[in-house]
């Protein structure tokens, strides 16, 4: 199902109009119509607000094959932290990493505590290495 269909379906479930959803997201009714008819896609900031207003995840909205509105809800804080610290590319890398690890653990024999520890360790390693790469390869500040 496309982002547009998901937005319309969820908006109907919440019994809110296009104008009201637009107000919640900081966009016009016309923009909401454009999303719902798949004429345009929201930018990153608008996508976050849209997902929040609809009570769904960004992952759900942006992946046509995803049918669970709360898919990735546990990963959202990590993805948001990566976005805040490293931008869009960092958030995409974090999302990819989390999904691959989630798939790896699906059906496994790890306890919930072991899974939590694994995810915390992976996230910590990611941020440490990302910061190291930024220091090593990022733009140098000039002294002028």
C-alpha positions as CSV (number, residue, x, y, z in Angstrom):
1,X,0.0,0.0,0.0
2,X,1.4,3.4,-0.9
3,X,2.1,6.2,1.5
4,X,-0.9,8.1,0.2
5,X,-3.3,5.3,0.8
6,X,-1.9,4.7,4.3
7,X,-2.3,8.4,5.2
8,X,-5.9,8.4,4.0
9,X,-6.7,5.2,5.7
10,X,-5.2,6.2,9.0
11,X,-6.8,9.7,8.8
12,X,-10.2,8.1,8.3
13,X,-9.6,5.7,11.2
14,X,-8.8,8.8,13.4
15,X,-11.9,10.6,12.0
16,X,-10.0,13.8,11.2
17,X,-10.2,15.9,8.1
18,X,-7.4,16.8,5.8
19,X,-7.3,20.4,7.1
20,X,-7.0,19.2,10.7
21,X,-4.2,16.8,9.7
22,X,-2.5,19.6,7.9
23,X,-2.6,21.8,11.0
24,X,-1.1,19.0,13.1
25,X,1.7,18.6,10.6
26,X,2.3,22.3,9.9
27,X,1.3,21.9,6.2
28,X,-1.7,23.0,4.1
29,X,-4.8,20.9,3.3
30,X,-3.6,21.0,-0.3
31,X,-0.4,19.3,0.8
32,X,-2.2,16.5,2.6
33,X,-4.4,16.0,-0.6
34,X,-1.1,15.8,-2.6
35,X,0.2,13.1,-0.2
36,X,-3.0,11.1,-0.2
37,X,-3.2,11.1,-4.0
38,X,0.5,10.1,-4.3
39,X,1.2,13.3,-6.2
40,X,4.1,14.2,-3.8
41,X,6.0,12.7,-0.9
42,X,6.7,14.6,2.4
43,X,10.1,15.9,3.1
44,X,12.0,14.4,6.0
45,X,10.7,16.9,8.7
46,X,7.1,16.7,7.4
47,X,7.3,12.9,7.3
48,X,8.2,12.9,11.0
49,X,5.3,15.2,11.9
50,X,2.9,13.2,9.7
51,X,3.9,9.9,11.3
52,X,3.5,11.5,14.8
53,X,0.1,13.0,14.0
54,X,-1.2,9.7,12.6
55,X,0.3,7.6,15.4
56,X,2.4,5.5,13.1
57,X,6.0,5.0,12.3
58,X,8.0,6.6,9.5
59,X,9.0,3.1,8.5
60,X,5.3,2.1,8.0
61,X,4.6,5.2,5.9
62,X,7.7,4.9,3.6
63,X,7.7,1.1,2.9
64,X,4.8,0.0,0.7
65,X,5.2,-3.6,1.8
66,X,4.9,-2.8,5.5
67,X,1.4,-3.4,6.9
68,X,2.0,-2.9,10.6
69,X,1.5,0.8,11.6
70,X,3.9,0.4,14.6
71,X,6.6,-1.4,12.7
72,X,10.0,-0.2,13.9
73,X,8.6,1.6,16.9
74,X,11.3,0.3,19.2
75,X,14.0,1.4,16.7
76,X,12.6,4.9,16.2
77,X,14.6,6.5,19.2
78,X,17.9,5.1,17.8
79,X,17.1,6.3,14.3
80,X,16.1,9.7,15.5
81,X,19.3,10.0,17.6
82,X,21.3,9.0,14.5
83,X,19.4,11.7,12.4
84,X,20.0,14.4,15.1
85,X,23.7,13.6,15.3
86,X,24.6,12.6,11.8
87,X,21.8,13.7,9.4
88,X,19.7,11.8,7.0
89,X,22.4,9.4,5.8
90,X,23.2,8.4,9.4
91,X,19.5,7.7,10.1
92,X,19.3,5.6,7.0
93,X,22.4,3.6,8.0
94,X,21.0,3.1,11.5
95,X,17.6,1.9,10.1
96,X,19.3,-0.5,7.8
97,X,21.5,-1.8,10.6
98,X,18.6,-2.3,12.9
99,X,16.5,-4.1,10.4
100,X,19.2,-6.5,9.3
101,X,19.9,-7.3,13.0
102,X,16.2,-7.7,13.7
103,X,15.9,-10.2,10.8
104,X,19.0,-12.0,12.1
105,X,17.4,-12.4,15.6
106,X,13.9,-13.4,14.4
107,X,13.2,-16.9,15.5
108,X,16.5,-17.1,17.4
109,X,17.1,-18.5,20.9
110,X,18.1,-15.3,22.6
111,X,16.2,-14.1,25.6
112,X,14.6,-10.7,25.6
113,X,17.3,-9.4,28.0
114,X,20.0,-10.7,25.7
115,X,18.3,-9.1,22.7
116,X,18.1,-5.8,24.5
117,X,21.8,-6.0,25.5
118,X,22.7,-6.8,21.9
119,X,20.8,-3.9,20.4
120,X,22.3,-1.5,23.0
121,X,25.8,-2.7,22.2
122,X,25.3,-2.4,18.5
123,X,23.9,1.1,18.8
124,X,26.7,2.2,21.1
125,X,29.3,0.8,18.7
126,X,27.6,2.6,15.8
127,X,27.7,6.0,17.4
128,X,31.3,5.6,18.6
129,X,32.5,4.7,15.2
130,X,30.4,7.3,13.4
131,X,31.8,10.0,15.6
132,X,35.3,8.7,15.1
133,X,34.8,8.8,11.3
134,X,33.5,12.4,11.6
135,X,36.6,13.4,13.5
136,X,38.9,11.7,11.1
137,X,37.3,12.4,7.7
138,X,35.0,15.3,8.4
139,X,35.6,18.9,7.4
140,X,38.3,20.6,9.3
141,X,37.5,23.9,11.1
142,X,39.6,26.8,9.9
143,X,41.3,29.1,12.4
144,X,40.6,32.2,10.4
